[in-house]
Amino acid sequence: MSDLKSRIVSLGGRVASGLRPPPGAGDAKGRLQASTRRAELAGLQFAFFARLTAIVIVTVWLFWIVPWPRDLYYGAYAFAFFLLGYIPYRLRHHAYGETIKLGFIVLDVALVTVAILLPPPVASVAEWPVQTRLRGQEFLYLLLLLAEAALTYSPRRVVWTGLWIGIAWSAGVMTIYSLPDTTRFNDVAAEGALASTSVLDIILRPTFVGLTAWYTQLVATALFTLLLTLTVWRGRRTLLSQVEAEVVRADLARYVSPDVAEALAKRGASGFGDPSTRTVAVLFADIVGFTKLTEPLSPERTFALLRSFQERSCAIVFKHGGTLDKYLGDGFMATFGALDLRPDASARALACAFELQQEIERWSRKRSGRGADPLRVSVGIHCGPVTVGNLGGRERVEFTVVGDVVNVASRLEEVTREVGGSIVASEDCLQAAGAGDWTGRFHTAREIRLRGRQRGTLVHIAE
């Protein structure tokens, strides 16, 4: 393990490499579809609550303008309309949820059409000809169904709703138009009265039904449907682009540290990784005696051990705002403050080291309880100025930390076996973190000679 790390850091730096995908991660297409499905369900939920709000507003309005007891008649329609929205909402996760929703859209359109064209019971209202039901502006209530469909991010539902509005409304209008007592322009013209009777007199007859208004309603519905469909289609494309970008960012976070992926997503590849010099805390960690520990283990169990160690380490590094730069076999290297200026980078690195030790101790107790060998982890931490930026060629660019600090941190991890400690931190690291807050957590301080260096280094050692 030490030879491997020496080769990696021998040039005074290291290059970040990919992190393994998390177990159980699905393919990008499947996760894109799942994310899109969640967005659609969220839109359906929003549409339901918007529908509920509209029902309340319309019901209050009708109770205000419609006299008793006819308001109860329309109240029953409002309740039925609520049920037609609530049932598919409750079944939105069903395997046939989309088909169910499309079926209930047909029922919605039919219910609203009947409510508009069917007169209330004669006993509760003056007996007006049914043809007068086509004279008001109630047709606009049908267009509200198109608005509801548009909230669900589904162009198909908008088109489906517009189609059935045209079908249901046309069926209602033609039914009334075909009644024997309906006055029609064609009938008046056939009697020869059109030439001698004012067109206005014909239109003002209570039983008159003209087709011009119906044509206008169909054209308006078709145009409204088309415009809403295009709007929803564009909105859905934007949604899919956002979801895809999020999936790509999540995929990137599987291969580089999540904070690197986040920085790339925010700044873009062209604005990320320009070389800069900043103070960074570097942490190396390694499983002590890994070769001896895994000698009796099968490759599968060795792989499982490494995976568990990496998952635990990864969570702790990210918790303290670190960048997991590279897995080194049975160890890893992390940096703090490499992406953004962090005055508390050293304190974060020290806190990460001690929490990592606590986590490994808890894990070792569990392992001992089931008869497995306990684990120990050695940690080396150093802080100082480094150069941060991208290195590589056209085919591959990697985010890199270069500097003597990397070498020193690696050597500090190596000497933990010699000095009898689990965590070795440099004096520079403690001073940067605030020595008064951290000195008490180290049991001794001494000057040591690191491999490959002429001058001694003052370090602090924790068991």
C-alpha positions in Angstrom: 0.0 0.0 0.0 2.8 2.4 0.9 4.6 1.8 -2.4 1.4 2.5 -4.3 0.9 5.8 -2.5 4.5 6.7 -3.0 4.2 6.3 -6.8 1.0 8.4 -6.8 2.4 11.3 -4.8 6.1 11.1 -5.9 5.7 14.2 -8.2 4.5 16.3 -5.3 0.8 15.9 -6.1 -1.9 13.7 -7.2 -4.7 13.4 -9.8 -8.3 12.8 -8.8 -9.7 9.7 -10.3 -13.2 8.2 -10.6 -15.2 7.0 -7.7 -17.1 3.7 -8.1 -20.8 3.8 -8.7 -22.9 3.2 -5.7 -24.4 -0.3 -5.4 -27.7 -0.7 -7.0 -27.4 2.3 -9.2 -29.6 2.0 -12.2 -28.9 3.0 -15.8 -29.3 6.7 -16.7 -32.3 6.1 -18.9 -34.2 4.4 -16.2 -33.4 7.1 -13.7 -34.3 9.7 -16.2 -37.7 8.1 -16.7 -38.2 7.7 -12.9 -37.4 11.4 -12.4 -39.7 12.4 -15.2 -42.4 10.3 -13.7 -42.0 11.9 -10.3 -42.3 15.3 -11.9 -45.5 14.2 -13.7 -47.0 13.0 -10.5 -46.1 16.2 -8.8 -47.9 18.1 -11.6 -50.9 15.8 -11.3 -51.0 16.5 -7.5 -50.8 20.3 -8.2 -53.5 20.0 -10.8 -55.8 18.3 -8.3 -55.4 21.0 -5.7 -55.9 23.6 -8.3 -59.1 21.8 -9.3 -60.2 21.7 -5.7 -59.6 25.4 -5.4 -61.6 26.1 -8.6 -64.5 23.9 -7.3 -64.7 25.9 -4.1 -64.6 29.2 -5.9 -67.2 28.2 -8.5 -69.5 26.6 -5.8 -69.4 29.8 -3.7 -70.1 31.9 -6.8 -73.1 29.7 -7.8 -74.5 29.7 -4.3 -74.2 33.5 -4.4 -76.0 34.0 -7.7 -78.4 31.0 -7.9 -81.5 31.2 -5.8 -82.6 28.5 -3.3 -83.2 25.5 -3.8 -81.6 25.5 -7.3 -78.2 26.0 -5.7 -78.4 22.5 -4.2 -78.8 21.1 -7.7 -75.5 22.7 -8.8 -73.9 21.8 -5.5 -74.5 18.2 -6.3 -72.7 18.6 -9.6 -69.8 20.3 -7.8 -69.5 17.3 -5.4 -69.7 14.9 -8.3 -67.0 16.9 -10.1 -64.8 16.6 -6.9 -65.2 12.9 -6.9 -64.2 12.6 -10.5 -61.0 14.4 -9.7 -60.3 12.7 -6.3 -60.6 9.1 -7.6 -57.9 9.3 -10.3 -55.8 11.3 -7.9 -55.9 8.6 -5.4 -55.1 6.0 -8.1 -52.2 8.1 -9.6 -49.7 5.4 -8.6 -51.7 2.5 -10.1 -50.2 0.6 -12.9 -53.0 1.8 -15.2 -53.1 5.3 -13.6 -52.7 7.1 -16.9 -55.5 5.1 -18.5 -57.7 5.8 -15.5 -57.0 9.5 -15.7 -57.9 9.6 -19.4 -61.1 7.8 -18.7 -62.1 10.2 -15.9 -61.3 13.2 -18.2 -64.1 11.9 -20.5 -66.4 11.7 -17.4 -65.4 15.3 -16.4 -66.3 16.7 -19.8 -69.6 14.8 -19.9 -70.5 16.0 -16.4 -69.8 19.6 -17.1 -71.6 19.4 -20.4 -74.7 17.9 -18.8 -74.6 20.5 -16.0 -74.6 23.3 -18.6 -77.2 21.9 -20.9 -79.6 20.0 -18.6 -82.1 22.4 -16.9 -82.7 22.0 -13.2 -85.9 20.3 -12.1 -89.0 22.3 -13.3 -90.3 22.5 -9.7 -87.4 24.7 -8.7 -87.1 27.1 -11.6 -89.3 28.9 -14.1 -89.9 26.8 -17.2 -87.6 28.2 -19.9 -87.1 26.5 -23.2 -84.0 24.2 -23.1 -82.6 26.1 -26.1 -81.9 29.0 -23.8 -79.2 26.9 -22.1 -77.0 27.7 -25.1 -77.3 31.4 -24.8 -75.1 31.9 -21.7 -71.3 31.9 -21.2 -71.2 28.6 -19.3 -69.3 27.0 -22.1 -66.2 28.6 -20.6 -66.4 26.2 -17.7 -65.4 23.5 -20.1 -62.2 25.3 -21.1 -61.2 25.2 -17.4 -60.7 21.5 -17.9 -58.1 22.3 -20.5 -56.3 24.5 -18.0 -56.3 21.7 -15.5 -54.9 19.3 -18.0 -52.1 21.8 -18.8 -50.9 21.7 -15.2 -50.0 18.0 -15.5 -47.1 18.4 -17.9 -48.9 16.1 -20.3 -49.6 17.3 -23.9 -51.5 14.1 -24.5 -54.0 15.0 -21.7 -54.5 18.4 -23.1 -55.2 17.1 -26.6 -57.4 14.4 -25.2 -59.4 16.9 -23.1 -59.8 19.3 -26.0 -61.0 16.4 -28.3 -63.7 15.3 -25.8 -64.8 18.8 -25.2 -65.5 19.1 -28.9 -67.2 15.8 -29.0 -69.4 16.2 -25.9 -70.4 19.8 -26.6 -71.2 19.0 -30.2 -73.4 16.1 -29.1 -75.2 18.3 -26.7 -75.7 21.2 -29.1 -76.9 18.9 -31.9 -79.3 17.1 -29.5 -80.9 20.5 -28.7 -80.7 21.6 -32.3 -82.6 18.5 -33.4 -85.5 19.0 -31.0 -88.9 19.4 -32.8 -89.6 22.8 -31.2 -86.2 24.3 -32.0 -86.3 27.3 -34.3 -83.6 27.1 -37.0 -82.7 29.4 -39.9 -83.2 26.6 -42.3 -86.8 26.0 -41.1 -87.7 29.7 -41.4 -86.1 29.9 -44.9 -88.1 26.9 -46.0 -91.4 28.6 -45.0 -90.4 31.6 -47.1 -90.5 33.8 -44.1 -86.8 34.7 -44.1 -87.2 37.4 -46.7 -90.0 39.2 -44.8 -89.0 38.6 -41.2 -86.1 40.4 -39.5 -83.1 38.2 -38.7 -83.1 39.8 -35.3 -86.6 38.7 -34.6 -85.6 35.1 -35.4 -82.5 35.2 -33.2 -84.5 36.6 -30.2 -86.9 33.8 -30.2 -86.4 31.7 -27.0 -86.3 28.5 -29.0 -83.8 29.7 -31.6 -80.6 27.8 -32.0 -78.0 28.9 -34.5 -74.9 27.0 -35.5 -72.6 30.0 -35.9 -72.0 30.2 -32.1 -71.3 26.4 -32.1 -68.7 26.8 -34.9 -67.1 29.6 -33.0 -66.9 27.5 -29.9 -65.3 24.6 -31.7 -62.7 26.8 -33.4 -61.9 28.6 -30.1 -61.6 25.2 -28.4 -59.3 23.8 -31.1 -57.1 26.9 -31.0 -57.0 26.9 -27.2 -56.1 23.3 -27.2 -53.4 23.8 -29.8 -51.8 26.7 -28.0 -52.0 24.9 -24.6 -50.5 21.8 -26.1 -47.6 23.7 -27.6 -47.1 25.5 -24.3 -47.1 22.3 -22.3 -44.9 20.6 -24.8 -42.3 23.3 -24.5 -42.6 23.3 -20.7 -42.2 19.5 -20.7 -39.1 19.8 -22.9 -37.7 22.3 -20.4 -38.6 20.0 -17.6 -37.0 17.0 -19.3 -33.8 19.1 -19.9 -33.7 20.0 -16.2 -34.3 16.4 -15.2 -31.7 15.1 -17.6 -29.2 17.7 -16.4 -29.8 16.6 -12.8 -29.3 13.0 -13.8 -26.1 13.8 -15.6 -24.9 15.8 -12.5 -25.8 12.8 -10.3 -24.0 10.5 -12.7 -21.0 12.7 -12.6 -21.1 12.7 -8.8 -20.7 8.9 -9.0 -17.3 9.2 -10.7 -16.0 12.4 -9.0 -16.6 13.9 -5.6 -20.1 15.4 -5.4 -18.7 18.9 -4.7 -16.6 18.7 -7.9 -19.7 17.6 -9.8 -21.7 20.5 -8.3 -19.0 23.0 -9.2 -18.9 21.7 -12.8 -22.7 22.0 -13.0 -22.7 25.6 -11.8 -19.6 26.9 -13.5 -19.5 24.8 -16.6 -16.4 22.9 -18.0 -15.0 26.1 -19.5 -15.0 28.0 -16.2 -13.9 25.2 -13.9 -10.4 24.2 -12.9 -8.3 27.2 -13.8 -5.0 26.9 -11.9 -5.0 28.8 -8.6 -3.0 28.7 -5.4 -4.7 28.3 -2.1 -4.3 26.9 1.4 -5.7 23.3 1.5 -5.8 20.6 4.2 -4.9 17.2 2.9 -5.9 13.9 4.6 -4.6 10.5 3.9 -6.2 7.4 5.5 -5.3 3.7 5.3 -6.5 0.4 6.8 -3.7 -0.8 9.0 -2.5 -4.4 8.2 -4.9 -4.8 5.3 -2.8 -7.5 3.5 -2.7 -9.7 6.6 -6.3 -9.0 7.4 -7.5 -10.1 4.0 -5.2 -13.0 3.4 -7.7 -15.6 4.6 -10.6 -13.9 2.8 -12.0 -14.7 -0.6 -11.9 -12.0 -3.3 -15.6 -11.5 -2.8 -15.3 -10.9 0.9 -12.3 -8.6 0.4 -14.3 -6.6 -2.1 -17.2 -6.4 0.3 -14.9 -5.2 3.1 -13.4 -2.4 0.9 -16.9 -1.4 -0.3 -18.1 -1.0 3.3 -15.0 0.9 4.3 -15.3 3.3 1.4 -19.0 3.9 1.9 -18.4 4.8 5.6 -15.4 7.0 4.8 -17.1 8.7 1.9 -20.1 9.7 4.1 -17.9 11.2 6.8 -15.7 13.1 4.3 -18.7 14.7 2.6 -20.3 15.4 6.0 -17.4 17.7 6.8 -17.3 19.4 3.4 -14.3 17.5 2.1 -13.5 16.4 -1.4 -12.8 12.6 -1.8 -10.1 12.8 -4.4 -8.9 9.3 -4.8 -9.3 5.8 -3.4 -5.9 4.2 -2.9 -6.6 0.5 -2.7 -7.4 0.1 1.0 -7.1 3.8 1.7 -8.1 7.2 0.3 -7.0 10.8 0.0 -9.3 13.7 0.8 -8.8 17.5 0.6 -10.6 20.3 2.4 -10.7 23.8 0.8 -9.6 22.7 -2.7 -12.7 23.9 -4.5 -13.6 27.0 -2.4 -11.7 29.1 0.0 -12.4 27.7 3.5 -10.8 29.4 6.5 -11.8 26.4 8.6 -10.4 23.7 6.2 -7.9 22.4 8.7 -10.5 22.2 11.4 -12.8 20.3 9.1 -10.0 17.8 8.2 -9.2 17.2 11.9 -12.9 16.8 12.8 -13.2 14.3 9.9 -10.2 12.3 11.1 -11.6 11.9 14.6 -15.1 11.0 13.5 -13.6 8.5 11.0 -11.8 6.9 13.9 -15.0 6.7 16.0 -16.9 5.2 13.1 -14.2 2.6 12.5 -14.2 1.7 16.2 -18.0 1.2 16.1 -17.7 -0.9 13.0 -14.9 -3.0 14.6 -17.0 -3.7 17.6 -19.8 -5.0 15.3 -17.3 -7.1 13.4 -15.8 -8.5 16.6 -19.3 -9.4 17.8 -19.8 -11.7 14.8 -16.3 -13.2 15.0 -14.5 -11.0 12.4 -11.2 -9.3 12.9 -11.3 -5.7 14.1 -10.0 -2.9 12.0 -7.7 0.0 12.6 -7.2 3.1 10.4 -4.2 5.4 10.3 -4.6 9.0 9.3 -2.1 11.7 8.3 -3.1 15.4 7.9 -1.1 18.4 6.7 -2.1 21.9 5.7 -0.4 24.4 3.4 -0.4 26.1 0.1 -1.0 24.0 -3.0 -1.8 24.6 -6.7 -5.3 23.5 -7.6 -6.5 23.1 -11.2 -7.0 20.9 -14.2 -4.3 18.8 -15.8 -4.5 16.4 -18.7 -4.9 16.3 -22.4 -7.8 16.6 -24.9 -9.1 13.1 -24.2 -9.2 13.5 -20.4 -8.9 16.3 -18.0 -8.6 15.8 -14.2 -8.9 18.1 -11.3 -5.5 18.1 -9.6 -3.9 19.2 -6.3 -0.2 19.7 -6.7 2.3 20.6 -3.9 4.6 19.5 -1.2 1.7 19.4 1.2 0.4 16.2 -0.5 3.8 14.5 0.0 3.9 15.5 3.7 0.4 14.3 4.4 1.1 10.9 2.8 4.3 10.6 4.8 2.5 11.5 8.0 0.1 8.6 7.4 3.0 6.2 6.9 4.7 7.1 10.2 1.7 6.4 12.3 3.0 2.8 12.8 6.4 4.1 14.0 5.2 6.7 16.4 2.4 4.5 17.9 -0.6 6.7 17.0 -3.7 6.5 14.8 -3.8 10.1 13.8 -0.8 12.2 13.0 -1.3 15.9 12.2 1.3 18.5 11.5 1.9 21.6 13.7 0.9 23.7 10.7 -2.5 22.0 10.5 -3.2 22.5 14.2 -2.1 26.2 14.1 -4.4 26.8 11.1 -7.3 25.0 12.9 -6.7 26.9 16.2 -4.3 24.9 18.3 -6.1 25.8 21.5 -9.2 23.9 20.3 -7.4 20.7 19.2 -4.1 20.2 21.2 -6.0 18.5 24.0 -7.2 15.8 21.6 -3.6 14.7 20.9 -1.6 12.9 23.6 1.9 13.9 22.5 3.9 16.2 20.2 7.3 15.5 18.8 9.6 16.3 15.9 10.1 13.5 13.4 12.2 13.1 10.2 9.9 12.2 7.3 11.1 9.9 4.5 12.7 12.0 1.7 12.9 15.2 3.7 16.0 16.9 5.2 14.3 18.9 7.9 12.4 17.6 10.9 8.6 18.1 11.1 6.8 18.9 14.3 3.7 16.6 14.6 0.9 15.9 17.0 -0.1 12.3 17.7 -3.4 10.9 18.8 -4.0 7.3 19.7 
